[in-house]
Amino acid sequence: MKKRLVLLVASLAMLSVTAAAAVAQTESTDGVQGLITNISGTVVLVEENPADESGSAKGYFTVTGETEILRQQGDALVPAAFEELQVGQPVAATYSGPILESYPPQGAAGSLVILEGPAGDVPANDELLCLIPEGCDTDGDGAPDLRAGDPVPNEGAGTGFEQYAA
């Protein structure tokens, strides 16, 4: 009887350690710093390098009522609204709670910080780039004529993050 009790206690202890490890794997504060490449409803896709065909870091972040949306202004972070998020903006996004083990990962957004600085600067030659992963349709015929990362021909100065409908 005493031996069974010891085995039961040991089994319960191992079960609780295993459960804690499983929760630790699904709960994460990991995130992605990169460009917003898609906004669909309340889901924002952030990609570290949209032109990278080998699969750079990216993630789907679902904005909820608990998500902090901020804008970097110098050394300060100020509150921002979901409506201020735009495709092509540089952001730092973090997850809150469990994330789906998929590629790209999916989960609730803990925070989205609209960045200023190197990722948001205009390219040195004022060249516009296609940032849509499926490619850009610049002539309006419904078929992409540029790949992600390709320069947009005959387009001069701009913000560097214009998007063209795919």
C-alpha positions in Angstrom: 0.0 0.0 0.0 2.8 2.4 0.9 4.6 1.5 -2.3 1.5 2.4 -4.4 1.2 5.7 -2.6 4.8 6.6 -3.4 4.3 5.6 -7.0 1.1 7.7 -7.2 2.8 10.8 -5.8 5.9 10.4 -8.1 3.6 10.0 -11.1 1.6 13.1 -10.2 4.8 15.1 -9.8 6.1 14.0 -13.2 2.8 14.9 -14.8 2.8 18.4 -13.3 6.4 19.0 -14.5 5.4 17.8 -18.0 2.3 20.0 -18.1 4.3 23.0 -17.0 6.9 22.4 -19.8 4.1 22.1 -22.4 2.6 25.4 -21.2 6.0 27.1 -21.3 6.4 26.0 -24.9 3.1 27.5 -26.0 3.2 30.7 -24.1 5.7 33.1 -25.5 6.7 36.7 -25.6 8.6 36.1 -28.8 7.9 38.4 -31.7 9.0 39.8 -35.0 10.6 43.1 -36.0 10.0 43.9 -39.6 7.5 45.3 -42.1 3.7 44.9 -42.1 3.0 43.1 -45.3 -0.7 42.4 -44.8 -3.6 43.5 -42.7 -6.8 41.4 -42.8 -9.5 42.4 -40.3 -7.7 42.4 -37.0 -4.8 40.1 -38.1 -1.5 41.8 -39.0 1.3 39.9 -40.9 4.7 41.1 -40.0 7.8 39.9 -42.0 11.4 40.6 -41.1 12.4 40.6 -44.7 9.5 40.3 -47.2 11.8 39.8 -50.2 13.6 36.7 -48.6 12.3 33.7 -50.4 14.0 31.3 -48.0 11.7 32.3 -45.2 12.8 35.0 -42.8 11.1 35.5 -39.5 7.4 36.4 -39.8 4.2 36.0 -37.9 0.5 36.6 -37.8 -0.6 38.8 -34.9 -4.2 39.1 -34.0 -5.0 42.4 -32.4 -7.3 42.2 -29.4 -8.7 44.6 -26.8 -5.6 43.9 -24.7 -3.1 44.6 -27.4 -0.9 47.6 -26.8 -0.5 49.7 -30.0 2.3 52.3 -29.7 4.3 54.6 -31.9 8.0 55.3 -31.4 8.8 59.0 -31.2 12.4 59.5 -30.5 13.1 57.7 -27.2 9.5 57.7 -26.2 6.6 55.4 -27.0 3.2 57.0 -27.3 -0.2 55.4 -27.7 -1.5 54.8 -31.2 -4.6 53.4 -32.8 -5.2 50.3 -34.9 -6.2 52.5 -37.8 -2.7 54.0 -37.9 -1.2 50.6 -38.9 -0.4 50.4 -42.6 1.1 47.9 -45.0 4.8 48.8 -45.4 5.3 50.2 -41.9 8.2 49.0 -39.8 7.0 47.5 -36.6 8.1 45.4 -33.6 5.4 42.9 -32.7 5.2 40.5 -29.8 2.9 37.7 -28.9 0.8 37.4 -25.8 -0.2 33.9 -24.6 -0.2 30.7 -26.6 0.9 30.7 -30.2 0.1 28.1 -32.9 3.0 26.0 -34.0 2.7 26.8 -37.7 4.6 28.7 -40.3 4.3 31.6 -39.9 3.3 31.4 -36.2 -0.1 32.8 -35.2 -1.3 34.2 -31.9 -2.7 37.1 -30.0 -0.6 40.3 -30.2 0.7 41.5 -26.9 2.1 44.7 -28.5 2.6 46.4 -31.8 5.1 49.3 -31.9 5.3 51.4 -35.0 9.0 52.1 -35.4 10.9 55.1 -36.8 14.5 54.8 -37.8 16.5 52.6 -40.1 13.7 50.2 -41.2 11.4 53.1 -42.0 13.9 55.3 -43.7 13.5 56.1 -47.4 16.0 54.0 -49.4 19.1 56.0 -50.3 18.2 56.3 -54.0 14.5 57.0 -53.3 13.7 53.8 -55.1 10.3 52.3 -54.4 10.2 48.5 -53.8 7.4 45.9 -54.3 6.7 44.7 -50.7 3.8 42.3 -51.4 4.9 38.7 -51.1 2.8 37.6 -54.0 4.2 40.3 -56.3 3.0 43.7 -57.5 0.7 44.5 -60.3 1.9 47.9 -61.5 0.1 48.0 -64.9 -3.4 47.0 -63.6 -3.8 43.9 -65.8 -4.5 41.7 -62.7 -1.2 39.7 -63.0 1.9 40.6 -60.8 4.7 41.9 -63.0 7.2 42.4 -60.1 8.4 40.0 -57.5 8.7 41.0 -53.8 11.8 43.1 -53.3 12.0 44.3 -57.0 12.2 48.0 -57.6 9.2 49.7 -59.1 10.3 51.1 -62.5 9.7 54.8 -63.4 8.7 55.7 -59.8 10.7 58.5 -58.2 10.7 59.9 -54.8 8.1 58.7 -52.3 8.0 57.2 -48.9 9.7 54.0 -50.0 6.8 51.9 -48.7 4.1 52.4 -51.3 2.1 49.3 -52.1 0.4 48.3 -55.3 -2.7 46.1 -55.5 -1.8 42.5 -56.3 
